[in-house]
Structures are given as C-alpha cells and as structure tokens.
Amino acid sequence: MSLLQPIVAPSILSADFANLAEECKQVLDAGADWLHVDIMDGNFVNNLTIGPPVVKCLRKHTLAYFDCHLMVNDPLKWVEIFGSVGASGYTFHLEAIEPDPQNWTRASEKVVALCKDIRLHGMKVGISIKPHTPWQALEPYILAGCVDMVLIMTVEPGFGGQKFIPETVSKVVSLRKLFPQLNIEVDGGIAPNTIEQVAKAGANIAVAGSAIFGADDRKQVISLLKQTLYEGIHSLCSE
C-alpha cells in the first residue's frame, strides 16, 4: 500500500497581498494542506516577489506547512534565513546550481552540499526542474537520498496564470514508475481541467494559484483537486 498523501498547496502569489494572512487562513480552512510560497529574485526568472520578511510575518498567523519555492540564482545564500523565519520546505532549481546539461547525469557536489545544508536548518529538501530539463537530471539526487520531494514545473517559472504544458507530464510518469514512494509535486497551470492529467501520471502534490484564489468556491476547487490526486494514487497502487 502506498504511503503517499494527496496534497493541495495553493500558491499565495495569486492571493490578495493586502489581506495575505486572511487569504491564507481562508484556503487552509477550505481544506488546503500546504501554502506554496514563490520566492523570485528578478534574475533567475524575470519577476520579483516576496522574501523572508513576509514568511516571517505569515508564520505568526499559522502553523501551516510553508512550501517555499526558491527561483533564485544563489539558493545556498538563502538557506539559513529561510530556516530561521519558519520555512517548512525549501525547494531550489537544479539549473541554478548546475546549469550545464552535460553534468546532469551525475550528482553535483554543490547540489548534494546544498541539500545537506537545507536539512541542517530544519527544512525538507525539494529540487525543481524547468519544462525543458530532463527528468533524469533528478535521478542521482533521489537515489542518493538527498531529496524529500521533486517539483516538476508544468510552465516556465516566473509568473502565475500561465498555460499548462502537457508535454511535461511524461516526466511525472517516468519518475513515478522508478520511485513509487517519491513525493512528486507539479506547479503551473494546475486547475480542475488539468489536474486529471498529472494525477493519472503519478503526481501527489499539486500547486494551484489562480484556480483556487480566483474561484467563487475555493473549498469546492480544493476538494476536487485533492480527490483527483487521491484517485490517481489509488489507481497506480492497484496496477
């Protein structure tokens, strides 16, 4: 039997920042499991969002799991401070540490060291890859036990509200076949009309922004996403 849990993580990038604490409370009360926090530095991606002070302030209002997604050029620089302000998980981009595709077939000492540092500061480790990065680039770190989760971007990172890229789903399929108990998260264009594709492929964690925060009935959307993930996990376990 699978130990995987279906997890819905609303991306607070789509929330009303003037009422951020209340927005977070509402989606958690509506059944959300985590809060997904997008950190962008304006360099790794062409957008600039929030940083440690916002995470620190939000932590005063909730005990929720903060799923922090670092889209930054120097993820090592931010580990200590995010650990200190209450981040629960710290997901960085493999491309930020190891940009040369020729090196993706073996474990990078820098990436392994970063994973160890994240755990040292009390956070779960996640590694993310962009749509054009092959899933095999993650394999050395999964096999080495460096990660608690992998994040497959189903859009180009940087902005919310983008259109889902269906070709990225094959990565989820391949990873789930090799690693039945791995936490696989998907992020980008996830909504009621795309969740079935990633759930059937094997994803068990879904990040959704505008689909949740822009919904008239947030509870209904979260419930649909979670139920579809659950059915996907159950179906794979039955095969």
C-alpha positions as CSV (number, residue, x, y, z in Angstrom):
1,M,0.0,0.0,0.0
2,S,1.3,3.5,-0.9
3,L,2.2,5.9,1.9
4,L,1.7,8.8,-0.5
5,Q,-0.7,11.5,0.5
6,P,-2.6,13.8,-1.8
7,I,-1.6,17.4,-1.0
8,V,-3.0,20.6,-2.4
9,A,-0.8,23.7,-2.0
10,P,-2.3,27.0,-3.0
11,S,0.2,29.4,-4.4
12,I,-0.1,32.6,-2.4
13,L,1.4,34.5,-5.4
14,S,-2.3,34.6,-6.6
15,A,-3.7,35.8,-3.3
16,D,-4.7,39.4,-2.4
17,F,-1.5,40.7,-0.8
18,A,-3.3,43.4,1.0
19,N,-5.1,40.7,3.0
20,L,-2.5,37.9,2.8
21,A,-2.8,36.4,6.3
22,E,-6.6,36.2,6.0
23,E,-6.4,34.8,2.4
24,C,-4.1,32.1,3.7
25,K,-6.4,31.3,6.6
26,Q,-9.4,31.0,4.2
27,V,-7.7,28.5,1.9
28,L,-6.5,26.4,4.8
29,D,-10.0,26.5,6.3
30,A,-11.2,25.4,2.9
31,G,-9.1,22.2,3.0
32,A,-5.7,23.2,1.7
33,D,-2.8,21.2,3.1
34,W,0.2,23.5,2.4
35,L,0.9,27.1,1.5
36,H,3.1,27.4,-1.6
37,V,5.4,30.4,-1.4
38,D,7.1,31.6,-4.6
39,I,10.4,33.4,-4.0
40,M,11.8,35.1,-7.1
41,D,14.9,37.3,-7.3
42,G,14.3,39.0,-10.7
43,N,17.5,37.3,-12.0
44,F,16.9,33.5,-12.3
45,V,13.4,34.5,-13.5
46,N,12.1,37.8,-14.8
47,N,9.9,38.6,-11.8
48,L,10.5,39.8,-8.3
49,T,8.2,38.6,-5.5
50,I,8.4,38.2,-1.7
51,G,11.2,37.3,0.6
52,P,11.9,36.2,4.2
53,P,10.1,39.1,6.0
54,V,6.8,38.1,4.5
55,V,7.4,34.4,5.5
56,K,8.3,35.6,9.0
57,C,5.1,37.7,9.3
58,L,2.9,34.9,8.0
59,R,4.4,32.4,10.4
60,K,3.0,34.4,13.3
61,H,-0.5,33.7,11.9
62,T,-0.4,30.0,11.1
63,L,1.3,26.7,11.8
64,A,0.8,25.6,8.2
65,Y,3.5,23.9,6.1
66,F,5.3,26.6,4.1
67,D,6.3,25.1,0.8
68,C,8.9,27.6,-0.2
69,H,9.9,27.5,-3.9
70,L,13.2,29.4,-4.5
71,M,13.5,30.7,-8.0
72,V,16.8,32.4,-7.4
73,N,20.4,32.4,-8.8
74,D,22.1,31.6,-5.5
75,P,19.9,29.3,-3.4
76,L,22.7,28.5,-0.9
77,K,22.7,32.1,0.1
78,W,19.1,32.0,1.5
79,V,19.0,28.7,3.4
80,E,19.9,29.9,6.8
81,I,17.5,32.9,6.8
82,F,14.5,30.9,5.5
83,G,15.1,28.3,8.1
84,S,15.1,31.0,10.7
85,V,11.9,32.6,9.6
86,G,9.8,29.5,9.6
87,A,10.0,27.9,6.1
88,S,9.0,24.2,6.3
89,G,10.3,23.1,2.9
90,Y,13.0,24.6,0.7
91,T,12.8,23.8,-3.0
92,F,15.5,25.1,-5.3
93,H,16.1,24.8,-9.0
94,L,18.7,22.4,-10.2
95,E,19.5,24.7,-13.1
96,A,20.5,27.4,-10.6
97,I,23.4,25.3,-9.2
98,E,24.2,23.1,-12.2
99,P,23.3,24.9,-15.4
100,D,25.4,22.8,-17.7
101,P,23.3,19.9,-19.2
102,Q,26.4,17.8,-19.7
103,N,26.6,17.5,-15.9
104,W,23.1,16.4,-15.3
105,T,23.9,12.7,-15.5
106,R,25.9,12.6,-12.3
107,A,25.4,14.1,-8.8
108,S,26.9,17.5,-8.3
109,E,28.9,18.0,-5.1
110,K,27.4,21.5,-4.8
111,V,23.8,20.3,-5.1
112,V,24.4,17.5,-2.5
113,A,26.0,20.0,-0.1
114,L,23.0,22.4,-0.5
115,C,20.6,19.5,0.2
116,K,22.5,18.7,3.4
117,D,22.5,22.4,4.5
118,I,18.8,22.7,4.0
119,R,18.2,19.7,6.3
120,L,20.7,21.0,8.7
121,H,18.5,24.1,9.0
122,G,15.4,22.1,9.8
123,M,13.7,22.1,6.4
124,K,12.6,19.5,3.9
125,V,14.5,19.4,0.6
126,G,12.9,19.8,-2.8
127,I,14.6,20.0,-6.2
128,S,12.8,21.6,-9.1
129,I,13.4,21.4,-12.8
130,K,12.1,23.6,-15.7
131,P,10.0,22.2,-18.5
132,H,13.0,21.6,-20.8
133,T,15.2,19.9,-18.2
134,P,15.0,16.1,-18.5
135,W,13.7,14.2,-15.5
136,Q,16.9,12.1,-15.5
137,A,18.7,15.1,-14.1
138,L,16.9,14.5,-10.8
139,E,17.7,10.8,-10.6
140,P,21.2,11.0,-8.9
141,Y,19.9,13.0,-6.0
142,I,16.8,10.8,-5.5
143,L,19.0,7.7,-5.5
144,A,21.4,9.3,-3.0
145,G,18.5,10.1,-0.6
146,C,19.1,13.9,-0.9
147,V,15.5,14.9,-1.5
148,D,12.2,14.7,0.2
149,M,10.3,15.9,-2.9
150,V,10.8,16.8,-6.5
151,L,8.9,19.6,-8.3
152,I,8.1,19.3,-11.9
153,M,7.4,22.7,-13.5
154,T,4.5,22.4,-15.9
155,V,5.0,26.0,-17.1
156,E,8.1,28.1,-17.4
157,P,8.8,29.5,-13.9
158,G,8.4,33.2,-13.2
159,F,4.7,34.2,-13.5
160,G,1.4,32.8,-12.3
161,G,-1.6,32.2,-14.6
162,Q,0.3,30.5,-17.4
163,K,-1.0,27.8,-19.7
164,F,-0.2,24.2,-18.7
165,I,2.4,22.5,-20.9
166,P,1.1,18.9,-21.4
167,E,4.5,17.6,-22.6
168,T,5.9,17.9,-19.1
169,V,3.5,15.1,-17.8
170,S,5.8,12.4,-19.2
171,K,8.4,13.3,-16.6
172,V,6.0,12.5,-13.9
173,V,5.1,9.2,-15.5
174,S,8.8,8.2,-15.7
175,L,9.7,9.3,-12.1
176,R,6.6,7.6,-10.6
177,K,7.5,4.3,-12.3
178,L,11.0,4.3,-10.9
179,F,10.2,5.8,-7.5
180,P,6.8,4.6,-6.2
181,Q,7.1,6.4,-2.9
182,L,8.6,9.7,-4.0
183,N,6.7,12.9,-3.4
184,I,6.2,14.4,-6.8
185,E,4.8,18.0,-7.0
186,V,3.6,19.8,-10.1
187,D,3.3,23.5,-10.5
188,G,2.0,25.6,-13.3
189,G,-1.4,25.8,-14.9
190,I,-2.9,23.3,-12.5
191,A,-6.7,23.6,-12.4
192,P,-9.8,21.5,-12.5
193,N,-9.3,20.9,-16.2
194,T,-5.7,19.8,-16.0
195,I,-5.4,18.0,-12.6
196,E,-6.5,14.6,-14.0
197,Q,-3.6,14.5,-16.4
198,V,-1.0,15.0,-13.6
199,A,-2.8,12.8,-11.2
200,K,-3.0,9.8,-13.6
201,A,0.7,10.4,-14.3
202,G,1.5,9.9,-10.6
203,A,1.8,13.4,-9.1
204,N,0.6,13.5,-5.5
205,I,1.2,17.2,-4.7
206,A,-0.5,20.0,-6.7
207,V,0.3,23.7,-6.6
208,A,-2.6,25.9,-7.9
209,G,-2.8,29.6,-7.7
210,S,-5.4,31.5,-9.7
211,A,-7.5,28.3,-10.0
212,I,-8.0,28.4,-6.2
213,F,-7.7,32.1,-5.2
214,G,-9.8,33.2,-8.2
215,A,-12.6,30.7,-7.6
216,D,-16.0,31.6,-6.4
217,D,-16.0,28.4,-4.3
218,R,-12.4,27.7,-3.1
219,K,-13.4,24.8,-1.0
220,Q,-15.0,23.1,-4.0
221,V,-11.9,23.5,-6.1
222,I,-9.6,22.3,-3.4
223,S,-11.8,19.3,-2.8
224,L,-11.9,18.4,-6.5
225,L,-8.1,18.7,-6.8
226,K,-7.4,16.6,-3.7
227,Q,-10.0,13.9,-4.7
228,T,-8.5,13.6,-8.2
229,L,-5.0,13.3,-6.7
230,Y,-6.3,10.6,-4.3
231,E,-7.9,8.7,-7.2
232,G,-4.7,8.9,-9.1
233,I,-2.6,7.4,-6.2
234,H,-5.2,4.7,-5.6
235,S,-5.3,3.8,-9.3
236,L,-1.5,3.5,-9.5
237,C,-1.4,1.3,-6.4
238,S,-4.0,-1.0,-7.9
239,E,-2.0,-1.7,-11.0
